[in-house]
Amino acid sequence: MMASLEYVAKSLSETHALAAALAPCLSAGDAVLLRGDLGAGKTAFVQALADSLGCTDEVTSPTFTLANFYRGTETTVLHVDTYRLSSVAEYRDLGLADYADECVTLVEWGDLVSGEFPCHLQVEIASQPGSEVRTFTLSSECQRWQPVLQELERRITQAVK
């Protein structure tokens, strides 16, 4: 059964609020795959998540480096960008799967490697041109994420009140 949650962030600070609500639910071994058009805010969301996970290093898009590691207070963040990869085999050649169990893995353009993470959280980001408004749709078919999405919805509802 697919569970999902939609969240409309009207500003970058509201994007950070969503990341701050999600961060305590993440632990080593989790994978969050991000989807969205160029400029939708995938890297900005990763920056907010990494910050909420206690990473103090500057978080930049790994479009050309393909992957960056950031040490957080509770876990290490593995930030991957598959935009320039043409196949899953290229991803596998990077050897990043060796780190998946000890990191929170955040993958921009994650559709390419979704089969490598059978129990991932999908975050789709839709932007409105010329606006800071972003619509986040978080979803997963994996049972692990059902209570997380329910908890996020509860936290977001309480924050709005």
C-alpha positions as CSV (number, residue, x, y, z in Angstrom):
1,M,0.0,0.0,0.0
2,M,1.3,3.4,-1.0
3,A,1.4,6.0,1.7
4,S,1.9,9.7,0.8
5,L,1.9,13.1,2.3
6,E,1.8,16.4,0.5
7,Y,3.3,19.6,1.9
8,V,3.2,23.1,0.4
9,A,6.2,25.2,1.4
10,K,5.6,28.9,0.7
11,S,9.2,29.9,1.5
12,L,12.6,28.5,2.1
13,S,12.0,28.6,5.8
14,E,9.0,26.3,5.4
15,T,11.2,23.9,3.3
16,H,13.6,23.9,6.3
17,A,10.7,23.2,8.6
18,L,9.7,20.1,6.6
19,A,13.3,18.9,6.6
20,A,13.6,19.6,10.4
21,A,10.4,17.5,10.9
22,L,11.8,14.6,8.8
23,A,15.4,14.5,10.1
24,P,14.6,12.9,13.5
25,C,12.9,10.1,11.6
26,L,16.0,9.2,9.6
27,S,18.7,6.8,10.6
28,A,21.7,5.0,9.0
29,G,20.5,2.7,6.2
30,D,17.6,5.0,5.1
31,A,17.4,6.2,1.6
32,V,15.5,9.3,0.4
33,L,15.3,9.7,-3.4
34,L,14.5,13.1,-4.7
35,R,12.6,13.9,-8.0
36,G,11.9,17.2,-9.5
37,D,12.7,19.4,-12.5
38,L,16.0,21.3,-12.8
39,G,15.8,24.1,-10.2
40,A,12.9,22.6,-8.3
41,G,14.8,22.7,-5.0
42,K,16.3,19.2,-4.6
43,T,19.7,20.5,-3.4
44,A,18.0,23.1,-1.1
45,F,16.0,20.3,0.5
46,V,19.2,18.2,0.9
47,Q,20.9,21.2,2.5
48,A,18.1,21.7,4.9
49,L,18.0,17.9,5.8
50,A,21.8,17.8,6.3
51,D,21.6,20.8,8.5
52,S,18.8,19.2,10.5
53,L,20.9,16.1,10.9
54,G,23.7,18.1,12.4
55,C,26.0,18.4,9.4
56,T,28.2,21.5,9.7
57,D,30.0,21.2,6.3
58,E,28.9,23.2,3.4
59,V,26.4,21.1,1.4
60,T,26.8,21.5,-2.4
61,S,25.3,19.7,-5.3
62,P,27.4,16.7,-6.3
63,T,26.5,17.0,-10.0
64,F,30.1,16.8,-11.0
65,T,31.6,14.9,-8.1
66,L,28.6,12.5,-8.1
67,A,28.7,12.0,-4.3
68,N,29.6,13.8,-1.2
69,F,29.8,12.7,2.4
70,Y,28.8,14.9,5.3
71,R,29.4,14.0,9.0
72,G,26.3,14.7,11.1
73,T,25.9,14.5,14.9
74,E,24.0,11.2,14.7
75,T,24.9,9.8,11.3
76,T,26.8,10.4,8.1
77,V,24.9,11.8,5.1
78,L,25.7,10.4,1.7
79,H,24.5,12.9,-0.9
80,V,24.4,11.5,-4.5
81,D,23.4,13.1,-7.8
82,T,22.7,10.7,-10.6
83,Y,21.9,13.4,-13.2
84,R,25.0,12.7,-15.3
85,L,24.8,8.9,-15.0
86,S,23.4,7.0,-17.9
87,S,22.8,3.6,-16.2
88,V,22.4,1.8,-12.9
89,A,25.7,0.0,-13.8
90,E,27.5,3.4,-13.7
91,Y,26.0,3.9,-10.2
92,R,27.1,0.5,-9.1
93,D,30.6,1.1,-10.3
94,L,30.9,4.0,-7.9
95,G,30.9,1.5,-5.0
96,L,28.5,3.7,-2.9
97,A,26.3,0.7,-2.0
98,D,29.1,-0.2,0.4
99,Y,28.2,2.8,2.5
100,A,24.4,2.6,2.4
101,D,24.0,0.8,5.7
102,E,26.1,3.3,7.7
103,C,24.7,6.5,6.1
104,V,21.5,8.3,5.4
105,T,21.6,8.3,1.6
106,L,20.0,11.3,-0.2
107,V,19.8,10.9,-4.0
108,E,19.0,13.7,-6.4
109,W,17.5,12.4,-9.6
110,G,16.9,9.2,-7.7
111,D,14.6,7.5,-10.3
112,L,17.7,6.0,-12.1
113,V,18.7,4.0,-8.9
114,S,15.3,3.4,-7.3
115,G,15.7,-0.3,-7.7
116,E,18.9,-0.2,-5.7
117,F,16.9,1.1,-2.7
118,P,13.8,-1.2,-2.4
119,C,12.6,0.5,0.8
120,H,13.2,4.2,0.0
121,L,11.2,7.3,0.7
122,Q,10.4,9.2,-2.5
123,V,10.3,13.0,-2.3
124,E,8.9,14.7,-5.3
125,I,9.3,18.5,-5.5
126,A,7.2,20.6,-7.8
127,S,8.1,24.3,-8.2
128,Q,6.1,27.3,-9.4
129,P,8.3,29.4,-11.8
130,G,9.2,32.7,-10.4
131,S,8.0,31.7,-6.9
132,E,9.5,30.3,-3.7
133,V,6.4,28.0,-3.4
134,R,7.3,24.3,-3.5
135,T,5.0,21.3,-3.3
136,F,6.6,18.3,-1.7
137,T,5.0,14.9,-2.1
138,L,6.6,12.3,0.2
139,S,5.6,8.7,-0.6
140,S,6.6,5.1,-0.2
141,E,5.3,1.6,-0.7
142,C,7.6,0.3,2.0
143,Q,6.0,-0.4,5.4
144,R,9.0,1.3,7.2
145,W,7.8,4.7,6.0
146,Q,4.1,4.4,6.9
147,P,4.5,5.5,10.5
148,V,7.0,8.2,9.5
149,L,4.6,9.8,7.1
150,Q,1.9,9.7,9.7
151,E,4.2,11.3,12.3
152,L,5.2,14.0,9.8
153,E,1.6,14.8,9.1
154,R,1.0,15.1,12.8
155,R,4.0,17.3,13.3
156,I,3.1,19.5,10.4
157,T,-0.5,19.9,11.5
158,Q,0.7,20.9,15.0
159,A,3.2,23.4,13.6
160,V,0.5,25.1,11.5
161,K,-1.9,25.5,14.5
